[in-house]
Amino acid sequence: MDAENQTQVREFLLSGFPSHPSHQTALFLLFLATYVVTVMGNVTILILVLLDPHLHNPMYFLLCLLSSLDIGLSSTVVPKILVNLVLQRHTITYNECLAQLFFLMGFAGCEPALLAIMAFDRYAAICRPLHYTHLMSKRLCIQCAAAIWIWGFLDSAVHAAVTSKLSFCGAHQIPHIYCDAPPLIEIACSDTHVNEVINHITSTLLSLVPFLFIILSYIYILASILRIRSSNGRRKAFSTCGSHITVVTIFIGTELLNYNRPVTGYSLEMDTLVSTMFCVITPMLNPLIYTLRNKEVKDALKKVLGFQRTT
């Protein structure tokens, strides 16, 4: 019966877009500009770290991972949005929907764990500077990177598997701008209790646990900074953490809002706003935050552009 019901829906209509053509043109230009900035910003960070030997350290290795995840997260969602806005036909096939959900939740699931590792990197640099090389060895960084990717995409495989078991009974209108677990649960006609439980459990494990680890790391970091007698030294220590704290607040805040709420908790407009912040705006902001607040990255950019002589 379930399989029969599922085959009735071969295509979904994404109803989170405005219907007026002029609005769609404006949205296309906005999403296109955001996507170009996202890709260019994150690719720039990857190139700078690759070219500048001064950036060949664990902190920037982790930043490259963050840029890779941001490119993947944005590319999973935005190109399909752009195509739909051009065609003015906001549809997605059943198989494309499951694939989008898999990659979306995979990239999104990797990022909180990566942000927790980045917090540990700052803890090691500020609280245990003499042991930093040992605590953040190249081998450990590679192992952490592999574990993050496996962890994130294992979670997305579970979500895709349980979502594929849902029946939609002919319902084909998704109140969203892309395929995600909460809106699919909302329109399903079969029992969604297991899906909702898995959604809340994985949200807690993938977002809340790393967030608590980050808070614990910064408690130790703050205690160490306050013991620094020089005000200049305290300011320098704080500046190395500012970008990371900003990224953590934006990403984990929007992710918790996106996944850890009642299925019918928000209006369509609020759902669209939160989801756009989560998958479109945040990946664009991350490279800007690290570039504007990080002196080493700005110096590397000036060298590549020829505005500063290499030493």
Secondary structure as GFF3:
##gff-version 3
##sequence-region A 1 311
A	DSSP	alpha_helix	2	7	.	.	.	ID=ss1
A	DSSP	beta_strand	11	14	.	.	.	ID=ss2
A	DSSP	alpha_helix	21	51	.	.	.	ID=ss3
A	DSSP	three_ten_helix	53	55	.	.	.	ID=ss4
A	DSSP	alpha_helix	58	87	.	.	.	ID=ss5
A	DSSP	beta_strand	91	93	.	.	.	ID=ss6
A	DSSP	alpha_helix	94	127	.	.	.	ID=ss7
A	DSSP	three_ten_helix	129	131	.	.	.	ID=ss8
A	DSSP	alpha_helix	132	135	.	.	.	ID=ss9
A	DSSP	alpha_helix	138	164	.	.	.	ID=ss10
A	DSSP	beta_strand	173	174	.	.	.	ID=ss11
A	DSSP	alpha_helix	181	187	.	.	.	ID=ss12
A	DSSP	alpha_helix	193	203	.	.	.	ID=ss13
A	DSSP	pi_helix	204	208	.	.	.	ID=ss14
A	DSSP	alpha_helix	209	226	.	.	.	ID=ss15
A	DSSP	alpha_helix	231	259	.	.	.	ID=ss16
A	DSSP	alpha_helix	268	276	.	.	.	ID=ss17
A	DSSP	pi_helix	277	281	.	.	.	ID=ss18
A	DSSP	alpha_helix	282	293	.	.	.	ID=ss19
A	DSSP	alpha_helix	295	305	.	.	.	ID=ss20
###
